[in-house]
Amino acid sequence: GEWIVGFLEHLGCCSAVKAEVNAVLRGLRIAREMCIPKLWVRLDSKAVVTMLSNPNSGHPEYQFLIQKCQQLLDWGGWEIKVSHCFREVNQVADKLTNIGTQGG
C-alpha cells in the first residue's frame, strides 16, 4: 500500500481505546468520502478489533462510536478488512500517538 491521506484531531482527555475508535470512525468516513474501493484497517488495539468484529462485546461507553463504525463497515460500497497488528509494525502511528499523548 501507499500513503493516501492523514488527519489530526483533538479529542481532549480520553482513554486510548476511545481515541482509537474515534480514529477508526474518522478514517472510515474519510475513506468513504474519497470513494476508496479497497481498505485495510490495521489496529494495534486487540480490544478495538474485537469490538469492531463483535459490536456487543465492548464497553457501553464505546457503543455509540462502535455502532457508527459498524454502519460504515457494513456499507457495502467497498471491500474492507480489519485486523490487528503489533504496535512495532505500525511505527508511524505509534510515534504520532506518543506525540499526541505528550501534548505536542
Residue frames as a rotation matrix with the C-alpha (Angstrom) as fourth column:
GLY 1
0.566 0.824 0.000 0.00
0.824 -0.566 0.000 0.00
0.000 0.000 -1.000 0.00
GLU 2
-0.527 -0.688 0.499 0.87
0.661 -0.701 -0.268 3.64
0.534 0.189 0.824 -0.15
TRP 3
-0.640 0.243 -0.729 0.09
0.493 -0.598 -0.632 6.73
-0.589 -0.764 0.263 1.91
ILE 4
-0.269 0.637 0.723 -3.12
0.853 -0.191 0.485 8.35
0.447 0.747 -0.492 0.68
VAL 5
0.136 0.387 0.912 -4.32
-0.149 -0.902 0.405 10.76
0.979 -0.191 -0.065 3.36
GLY 6
-0.582 -0.291 -0.760 -3.90
0.696 0.306 -0.650 11.52
0.422 -0.906 0.024 7.04
PHE 7
0.327 0.691 0.645 -5.70
0.082 -0.700 0.709 13.52
0.941 -0.179 -0.286 9.69
LEU 8
-0.827 -0.494 -0.269 -5.22
0.364 -0.107 -0.925 15.04
0.428 -0.863 0.268 13.10
GLU 9
0.166 0.942 0.293 -7.97
0.064 -0.307 0.950 15.59
0.984 -0.138 -0.111 15.62
HIS 10
-0.792 -0.362 0.491 -8.02
-0.419 -0.262 -0.869 16.96
0.443 -0.895 0.056 19.15
LEU 11
-0.079 0.774 -0.628 -10.08
0.260 0.624 0.737 14.66
0.962 -0.105 -0.251 21.39
GLY 12
0.328 0.128 0.936 -9.30
-0.788 -0.510 0.345 16.20
0.521 -0.851 -0.066 24.76
CYS 13
-0.603 -0.517 0.607 -8.81
-0.787 0.510 -0.347 13.83
-0.130 -0.688 -0.714 27.65
CYS 14
0.614 0.777 -0.138 -9.94
-0.788 0.613 -0.055 10.28
0.042 0.143 0.989 26.83
SER 15
0.402 -0.430 0.809 -8.80
-0.197 0.822 0.535 6.68
-0.894 -0.374 0.246 27.02
ALA 16
-0.650 -0.710 -0.272 -6.54
-0.490 0.117 0.864 5.12
-0.581 0.695 -0.423 24.41
VAL 17
-0.639 0.485 0.598 -9.39
0.626 0.779 0.037 2.82
-0.447 0.398 -0.801 23.35
LYS 18
0.446 0.847 -0.289 -11.78
0.516 -0.507 -0.690 5.72
-0.731 0.158 -0.664 22.81
ALA 19
0.093 -0.507 -0.857 -9.10
-0.568 -0.734 0.372 7.60
-0.817 0.453 -0.356 20.84
GLU 20
-0.862 -0.462 0.211 -8.51
-0.134 0.608 0.782 4.54
-0.490 0.646 -0.586 18.64
VAL 21
-0.245 0.859 0.450 -12.24
0.831 0.425 -0.359 4.02
-0.499 0.286 -0.818 17.99
ASN 22
0.540 0.388 -0.747 -12.59
0.063 -0.904 -0.424 7.72
-0.840 0.182 -0.512 17.13
ALA 23
-0.339 -0.767 -0.544 -9.66
-0.608 -0.263 0.749 7.41
-0.718 0.585 -0.377 14.73
VAL 24
-0.797 0.125 0.590 -11.22
0.417 0.821 0.389 4.39
-0.436 0.556 -0.707 13.03
LEU 25
0.231 0.973 0.001 -14.52
0.738 -0.174 -0.652 6.23
-0.634 0.152 -0.758 12.64
ARG 26
0.415 -0.137 -0.899 -12.84
-0.336 -0.942 -0.012 9.31
-0.845 0.307 -0.437 11.20
GLY 27
-0.652 -0.751 -0.102 -10.69
-0.428 0.253 0.868 7.21
-0.626 0.610 -0.486 8.87
LEU 28
-0.531 0.546 0.648 -13.70
0.693 0.719 -0.038 5.23
-0.487 0.429 -0.761 7.61
ARG 29
0.526 0.756 -0.389 -15.59
0.416 -0.628 -0.658 8.45
-0.742 0.185 -0.645 6.92
ILE 30
0.072 -0.599 -0.797 -12.65
-0.618 -0.654 0.436 9.91
-0.783 0.461 -0.418 5.00
ALA 31
-0.834 -0.425 0.351 -12.18
-0.053 0.695 0.717 6.70
-0.549 0.579 -0.602 3.00
ARG 32
-0.112 0.880 0.462 -15.86
0.818 0.345 -0.460 6.64
-0.564 0.326 -0.759 2.08
GLU 33
0.604 0.312 -0.733 -15.82
-0.005 -0.918 -0.396 10.31
-0.797 0.243 -0.553 1.03
MET 34
-0.193 -0.794 -0.576 -12.78
-0.746 -0.263 0.612 9.57
-0.638 0.548 -0.541 -1.16
CYS 35
0.725 0.596 -0.346 -14.56
-0.681 0.546 -0.487 6.57
-0.102 0.589 0.802 -2.72
ILE 36
-0.436 -0.900 0.012 -11.72
-0.899 0.436 0.039 4.22
-0.041 0.006 -0.999 -1.81
PRO 37
0.321 0.691 -0.648 -12.83
-0.756 0.599 0.265 0.79
0.571 0.405 0.714 -3.11
LYS 38
0.485 -0.251 -0.838 -10.49
0.431 0.902 -0.021 -1.39
0.761 -0.351 0.546 -1.02
LEU 39
0.267 -0.340 0.902 -9.42
-0.714 -0.698 -0.052 -0.62
0.647 -0.630 -0.429 2.54
TRP 40
0.190 -0.289 -0.938 -7.33
0.562 0.816 -0.137 -2.45
0.805 -0.501 0.317 5.09
VAL 41
0.534 0.052 0.844 -7.66
-0.583 -0.701 0.412 -1.08
0.613 -0.712 -0.343 8.63
ARG 42
0.076 -0.609 -0.790 -4.78
0.494 0.711 -0.501 -2.25
0.866 -0.352 0.355 10.81
LEU 43
0.602 0.242 0.761 -5.05
-0.490 -0.641 0.591 -1.55
0.631 -0.729 -0.267 14.53
ASP 44
-0.496 -0.821 -0.283 -2.63
-0.176 0.415 -0.893 -2.19
0.850 -0.393 -0.350 17.35
SER 45
-0.576 0.404 0.710 -5.52
-0.797 -0.084 -0.599 -2.47
-0.182 -0.911 0.370 19.83
LYS 46
-0.930 0.247 -0.272 -6.87
0.159 0.938 0.309 -6.02
0.331 0.244 -0.911 20.02
ALA 47
-0.589 0.740 -0.325 -9.74
0.437 -0.046 -0.898 -4.66
-0.680 -0.671 -0.296 22.13
VAL 48
-0.209 0.497 -0.842 -10.88
-0.615 -0.736 -0.281 -2.35
-0.760 0.460 0.460 19.31
VAL 49
-0.742 -0.073 -0.667 -10.52
-0.609 0.489 0.624 -5.09
0.280 0.869 -0.407 16.67
THR 50
-0.885 0.428 -0.184 -12.68
0.466 0.819 -0.336 -7.34
0.007 -0.383 -0.924 18.87
MET 51
-0.370 0.777 -0.510 -15.31
0.135 -0.498 -0.857 -4.63
-0.919 -0.386 0.079 19.37
LEU 52
-0.335 0.211 -0.918 -15.47
-0.848 -0.493 0.196 -3.98
-0.411 0.844 0.344 15.62
SER 53
-0.778 0.014 -0.628 -15.82
-0.380 0.786 0.487 -7.68
0.501 0.618 -0.606 14.79
ASN 54
-0.327 0.699 -0.635 -18.30
0.787 0.574 0.226 -8.31
0.523 -0.426 -0.738 17.63
PRO 55
-0.403 0.114 0.908 -20.07
-0.067 -0.993 0.095 -4.99
0.913 -0.022 0.408 18.43
ASN 56
0.667 0.734 0.126 -21.83
-0.211 0.024 0.977 -6.41
0.715 -0.678 0.170 21.51
SER 57
0.433 -0.576 -0.694 -18.53
0.766 0.641 -0.054 -7.27
0.476 -0.508 0.718 23.19
GLY 58
-0.440 -0.734 0.518 -17.40
0.414 -0.677 -0.608 -3.74
0.797 -0.053 0.602 24.02
HIS 59
-0.727 0.100 -0.679 -17.84
0.616 -0.343 -0.709 -1.45
-0.304 -0.934 0.187 26.98
PRO 60
0.286 0.951 0.120 -21.11
0.928 -0.243 -0.281 0.56
-0.238 0.192 -0.952 26.89
GLU 61
0.212 -0.288 -0.934 -19.06
0.122 -0.940 0.318 3.78
-0.970 -0.181 -0.164 26.84
TYR 62
-0.709 -0.625 -0.326 -17.95
-0.275 -0.181 0.944 2.96
-0.649 0.760 -0.044 23.28
GLN 63
-0.273 0.654 0.705 -21.24
0.611 0.684 -0.398 1.55
-0.743 0.322 -0.586 21.90
PHE 64
0.681 0.574 -0.455 -22.30
0.056 -0.660 -0.750 4.70
-0.730 0.485 -0.481 20.02
LEU 65
0.102 -0.744 -0.660 -18.92
-0.851 -0.409 0.329 5.04
-0.515 0.528 -0.675 18.28
ILE 66
-0.754 -0.359 0.550 -18.74
-0.125 0.901 0.416 1.32
-0.645 0.246 -0.724 17.52
GLN 67
0.131 0.890 0.436 -22.24
0.556 0.298 -0.776 1.42
-0.821 0.344 -0.456 16.00
LYS 68
0.685 0.049 -0.727 -21.22
-0.424 -0.785 -0.452 4.33
-0.593 0.618 -0.517 13.77
CYS 69
-0.417 -0.889 -0.189 -18.12
-0.773 0.237 0.589 2.38
-0.478 0.392 -0.786 12.68
GLN 70
-0.568 0.245 0.786 -20.24
0.236 0.963 -0.130 -0.71
-0.789 0.111 -0.604 12.09
GLN 71
0.574 0.805 -0.151 -22.61
0.139 -0.277 -0.951 1.22
-0.807 0.525 -0.271 9.81
LEU 72
0.418 -0.503 -0.757 -19.66
-0.852 -0.507 -0.134 2.25
-0.316 0.700 -0.640 7.66
LEU 73
-0.646 -0.679 0.350 -18.07
-0.542 0.730 0.415 -1.21
-0.537 0.079 -0.840 7.73
ASP 74
-0.371 0.614 0.697 -21.38
0.468 0.771 -0.431 -2.71
-0.802 0.166 -0.573 6.55
TRP 75
-0.097 0.342 -0.935 -21.93
-0.504 -0.827 -0.250 -0.01
-0.858 0.447 0.253 3.92
GLY 76
0.385 0.262 0.885 -21.21
0.402 0.815 -0.416 -2.40
-0.830 0.516 0.209 1.06
GLY 77
0.986 -0.004 -0.168 -19.65
-0.143 -0.541 -0.828 0.09
-0.087 0.841 -0.534 -1.34
TRP 78
0.223 -0.970 -0.092 -16.17
-0.905 -0.171 -0.390 -1.24
0.363 0.171 -0.916 -0.69
GLU 79
0.570 -0.230 -0.789 -14.06
0.297 0.953 -0.064 -4.24
0.766 -0.198 0.612 0.18
ILE 80
0.283 -0.411 0.867 -12.82
-0.756 -0.652 -0.062 -3.77
0.590 -0.638 -0.495 3.73
LYS 81
0.322 -0.310 -0.895 -10.63
0.479 0.869 -0.128 -5.76
0.817 -0.387 0.428 6.10
VAL 82
0.548 -0.170 0.819 -9.97
-0.706 -0.620 0.343 -5.01
0.449 -0.766 -0.460 9.79
SER 83
0.588 -0.404 -0.701 -7.05
0.435 0.888 -0.148 -6.72
0.682 -0.218 0.698 11.50
HIS 84
0.936 -0.339 -0.095 -4.68
-0.027 -0.338 0.941 -6.44
-0.351 -0.878 -0.325 14.43
CYS 85
0.462 -0.886 0.033 -1.01
0.308 0.126 -0.943 -5.55
0.832 0.446 0.331 14.04
PHE 86
0.296 -0.436 -0.850 1.64
0.951 0.046 0.307 -5.10
-0.095 -0.899 0.428 16.67
ARG 87
0.869 0.088 -0.486 2.48
0.174 -0.975 0.134 -1.54
-0.462 -0.202 -0.863 17.65
GLU 88
-0.042 -0.990 -0.134 6.06
-0.010 -0.134 0.991 -2.00
-0.999 0.043 -0.004 16.49
VAL 89
-0.324 0.000 0.946 4.85
0.878 0.373 0.301 -2.76
-0.353 0.928 -0.121 12.96
ASN 90
0.479 0.593 0.647 2.92
0.752 -0.658 0.047 0.49
0.453 0.464 -0.761 12.75
GLN 91
-0.295 -0.770 -0.566 5.78
0.949 -0.303 -0.083 2.78
-0.108 -0.562 0.820 13.80
VAL 92
-0.761 0.047 0.647 4.35
0.212 -0.925 0.316 5.97
0.614 0.377 0.694 12.27
ALA 93
0.285 0.946 0.154 1.05
0.012 -0.164 0.986 5.65
0.959 -0.279 -0.058 14.13
ASP 94
0.451 -0.194 -0.871 2.92
0.858 0.365 0.362 4.74
0.247 -0.911 0.331 17.32
LYS 95
-0.650 -0.759 -0.039 5.13
0.753 -0.638 -0.162 7.85
0.098 -0.135 0.986 17.04
LEU 96
-0.548 0.512 0.662 2.15
-0.054 -0.811 0.582 10.14
0.835 0.283 0.472 16.37
THR 97
0.539 0.733 -0.414 0.28
0.335 0.265 0.904 8.63
0.772 -0.627 -0.103 19.32
ASN 98
0.062 -0.607 -0.792 3.23
0.998 0.057 0.035 9.27
0.024 -0.793 0.609 21.60
ILE 99
-0.859 -0.345 0.379 3.47
0.383 -0.923 0.027 12.88
0.341 0.168 0.925 20.42
GLY 100
-0.160 0.909 0.384 -0.27
-0.082 -0.400 0.913 13.36
0.984 0.115 0.139 20.92
THR 101
0.611 0.416 -0.674 -0.28
0.570 0.360 0.739 11.98
0.549 -0.835 -0.017 24.45
GLN 102
-0.251 -0.772 -0.585 2.61
0.960 -0.274 -0.050 14.26
-0.122 -0.574 0.810 25.39
GLY 103
0.500 0.578 -0.644 0.68
0.508 -0.799 -0.322 17.31
-0.701 -0.166 -0.694 24.26
GLY 104
0.940 -0.131 -0.314 2.76
-0.321 -0.646 -0.692 18.12
-0.112 0.752 -0.650 21.20
